[in-house]
Amino acid sequence: MDVIDYKKIKTTDEKLSSKENDLIFFELIDFLLDRSVFGIADLALDYIQDKSTQRYLLAEAKVRIFQKRYVEATNSLKKLLASNGTE
């Protein structure tokens, strides 16, 4: 029987681009928020690589609102509005 060296095996997630990886985490965050799992949704935010996108800022604001951290939610929404040029 051969012993598998898992360090040499490439999994599907390793082949994803950073954008595709971020999309998976955004979907995970939405899923968790729908089920009121705010702490894990907050942890999932850390795994998103491009934190400058509007989608990230909106996800961050949603997580903060559910956590009742309204000042931080407001700050994320201000950044979002500023990135739209509508502040």
Buried (B, 14 or more C-beta within 10 A) or exposed (E): EEEEEEEEEEEEEEEEEEEEBBBBBBEBBBEBBEEEBBEBBBBBBEEBEEEEBEBBBBBBBBBBBBBEBEEBBEBBBEBBEEEEEEE
